[in-house]
Every structure is written in structure tokens, then in C-alpha cells.
Amino acid sequence: MLFGGIQKLTLLDFPGNVACILFTPGCNFRCPFCHNSSLVKSSQPQLTEEEILSFLKKRQGILEGVCITGGEPLIHPDLPEFIKKVKELGYKVKLDTNGSFPLRLKALMDDNLLDYVAMDVKNSFHKYPLTTGVDNINIQDIEESIAILLNSTIPYEFRTTVTNELHTAEDIKSITTLIKGADKYFIQNFVDSGDILEEGMHPVTQNEIEKMAKIAQNIVPNTKIR
């Protein structure tokens, strides 16, 4: 398995754990506000699985967890075997996903290969084609992944990155209705990383994101702005 990059230390991305972040290349979505466009296009230098495992062996006893993000990690069929190797080294594993591969997500959970899952809910369902850049998206896959996590016994979170161009308070209300009963929901404002897939995206105002959070809290009480 090949990787698009590594962040060797994070204290924020894996709740309760000192971790590193592994970035997988490629994605089946083309969200215009994506801040990892070089990963989505698989256009940056890649690291081998051997290089990653060598790093993890050296960090045993220092790091506690590994965050696997993308791109979309679940597009890679060899991901389960890689995670098994990571777990054998004693690490906890967090997966970031867009929720479009529910069967693969469930298989990883059923095999006890995941300790935490963060799923992006991109927008209200009628805006998914616009928000993901995919016209023929299968919304049932997203619904199924949401249901899998809502019935999960492992920690999870839902999250939405909001932009001025694509998201409204009504969209947030729609999203929280879809994830009603969720343990945690995070609303995060768009930030231009300099590696955005499309130009012309902007954050919402502070007043607007606070309004969104208040609306969401009526349905998912543990909603926070990240």
C-alpha cells in the first residue's frame, strides 16, 4: 500500500491519544473546498508501506494511535491488511471517511480493526452532488454508513466543513436530522490551505457558524464548532 504523506505527531486528531496521521492518495469525491487536492489527484510523492511501518516501529511506546485519512482511505482494497499490521504493533487506529463505502467500513469494524471513526457528512442530501462534485452519487451508501455508526459500539463522530457558497443553516438542520442520536457532531469552518481543489470558496461568518451550531444543538446536543 502507498501513502501520500505523514504527519508525525498530532495531539488533536485522535481524541485522547498521541498519534500520527497517515494520508492515503486518491478519492472518489471531488469536493470543491477539499484542502488536500494534491492527495485527491494523487500528484504528490508517495511513501511505501514499508517506510510507514518502519516509522511506527521506531515510535512504539511514544505514539498511541494512528489516524488514517485521505483522500478517501476506503478506496484502497489493501487497507484492511495494512491496519492489521498496525494493530499488531500495538497501535489504536482512527479512520476518516466520507461514508461512501459502508460495506468496507462495517467489515473493518466487525474485524475489530478500528478504535474511532470520523465521518464527513458533506451537506444536506439534495446538495450532495453539488458539494461532492459527483453527479451519480449513491445517497443510500451515505445513509447506510450513518446508520452503521449510530449503532456502533466504538467511539465515532460526524463532522461537516461549511462554506459560504454551499452551506446554510437549513442544511445543517437537515444534516443533524439525518444523524439524530449521534454522540458527537462537529461543524468546522472552511480554511483555505493553499491546496484547494477549486478557487472561489470562502468561510461562513462567525455569526453564521454560531447560528448553525445552535440549530444543530436542538437535535444533536453535543454539537461543537471546531
Secondary structure, DSSP 8 states (H G I E B T S, - for coil): -EESEEEEEESSSSTTS-EEEEE----S---TT-S-HHHHTT-S--EEHHHHHHHHHHTBTTB-EEEEESS-GGG-TTHHHHHHHHHHTT-EEEEEE-S--HHHHHHHHHTT--SEEEEE--S-GGGHHHHHT-TT--HHHHHHHHHHHHT-SS-EEEEEEE-TTT--HHHHHHHHHHTTT-S-EEEEE----S--SSS------HHHHHHHHHHHHTTSSSEEE-
